[in-house]
Amino acid sequence: MKLYPLFADLSGRAVLVLGGGPVAERKVAGLLDAGAQVTVNAPELTPQLQRWKREGRIAHRADPFQAHWLDRVWLVVAATADREINGFVATLAGLRRILVNVVDDAKLSSFHVPAVIDRAPLTIAISSGGAAPMLARLLRERLEALLDGSLGALAELAARLRRRVRARLPEPAARRRYYEALFAGPTAALLRQGRPAEARQAAEAALAATEAAPRGSVALVGAGPGDPGLLTLRALRALNEADVILHDRLVGAEVLALARRDAERIEVGKQAGNHHVTQARIHALMLEHARAGRRVVRLKGGDPFVFGRGGEELEFLRAHGIPYEVVPGITAALACAAYAGVPLTHRAHAQSVRLVTAHCRDSLDTLDWAALAQERQTLAVYMGVAELPALRARLLAHGRAPSTPFALVENGSRPGQRVVTGPLAELPERAAAHAVASPALLILGEVAALADTLHWFGAPPLREPSAALPPARARRPRAAADVLAAVHQA
């Protein structure tokens, strides 16, 4: 169950609570703190509920529940020990489109009461959707120790300054910078020290000194291979500071979900045969938003400096006087190999690694195939799915053994990861048999055989060739003339 987080204003609004025991008492306490007008329906009340009744803080009905009581309430909490009554009330509330919480019954509830960290006016709520209330409570206890009690005073100070901040800093990016400094700088420190007057003076002095037109910047950020857990802490911080995110097509929704909710997201990705956004257009977007005073994150899959044209983009930014920084990401070769259980180097098999891109014929023609075909090294080939026949032909022509193991990793580190393994001689056929599509990384070399035994993430490697493909031992060794013909055709 995925809940929609909602903070309700119940001040002066009628709420009905069924039940008069300790659980109902806890619910009533939270409702009273929110200013609700609470009516409790129960034959008997706990001593605390009786005290609140005497003080006039709650109304009490001891007679059996009546359906018409729901006609004027905003919320209902059913906390009786009678499941039948709780279900009956939940049904009636649903027919009236009134939100209802049935204690310890997630299926009957249309809202859940979270574990709350109170730093009024700052409130932090944690919910497990009714699945694990004790886990939500444990997290609350841990966060309570981390969040200073002065946060409420800091929120109140920000509220008092809000109108003046908007007038002084009409540009959202400038306001964001001011608040970031306010919440993490001297003002917050003074409030933690119990010096509210000095804190307010510091906040006002910082506002007076803030530039109305901030200078923009660009951060080239590596998004990693796809698993959001592999995003670096610095990358996460950059995403939460960004005003604009220019992201590649292969950056997943899970990674983008970690960015600020109000950041503008612009897809600028390219894919083979469909460059709907040119590199010149990407440069123009970076320049436009940075000159408007915005923090731009150029979010690239993997690492910006590994086949990511990051160098070209930095050259452009430097030529136009735009401040920039680079946040490295985990590149596909490292991540796909690790998630497939393939060590890129191994004392018994490979002492070096070569990173190669093979996204088109032109790029293939620039490679040193004699060096790439040497043994006791690992090749990690990016963007090579469409060129697998040509890759095989060139490697065989330059002496790589047909039996050389390969591991083709599709959607590496993502939930849909697949790994196809086999000998180089059958590389294109096995990829076609299993319909391997980009994004996929090819790992070639003796270490690739270890994927069959060291795999740990996702499904085991697909080791069997297609039924239409003759077994490898039955295939005729390729004659030199055949290899040269294949190279010529490639």
BELNORVEN-V975980 format. One record per run of one state. SS is the DSSP state (2 for helix, 1 for strand, 0 for the rest). FROM is the first residue (numbers start at 1). TO is the last residue. If there is no record, write none. Layout:
((SS	FROM	TO) (SS	FROM	TO))
This chain:
((0	1	13) (1	14	18) (0	19	21) (2	22	33) (0	34	36) (1	37	41) (0	42	46) (2	47	54) (0	55	57) (1	58	61) (0	62	66) (2	67	72) (0	73	74) (1	75	78) (0	79	82) (2	83	95) (0	96	98) (1	99	102) (0	103	105) (2	106	108) (0	109	114) (1	115	119) (0	120	121) (1	122	126) (0	127	132) (2	133	146) (0	147	150) (2	151	168) (0	169	171) (2	172	184) (0	185	185) (2	186	192) (0	193	195) (2	196	209) (0	210	216) (1	217	222) (0	223	223) (1	224	224) (0	225	227) (2	228	230) (0	231	232) (2	233	241) (0	242	243) (1	244	247) (0	248	252) (2	253	256) (0	257	263) (1	264	267) (0	268	270) (1	271	271) (0	272	273) (1	274	274) (0	275	278) (2	279	291) (0	292	294) (1	295	300) (0	301	301) (1	302	302) (0	303	309) (2	310	319) (0	320	322) (1	323	327) (0	328	331) (2	332	340) (0	341	345) (1	346	346) (0	347	349) (1	350	350) (0	351	352) (1	353	357) (0	358	360) (2	361	365) (0	366	368) (2	369	372) (0	373	377) (1	378	382) (0	383	384) (2	385	397) (0	398	404) (1	405	410) (0	411	417) (1	418	423) (2	424	433) (0	434	439) (1	440	444) (0	445	445) (2	446	454) (0	455	461) (1	462	462) (0	463	471) (2	472	474) (0	475	479) (2	480	489) (0	490	490))
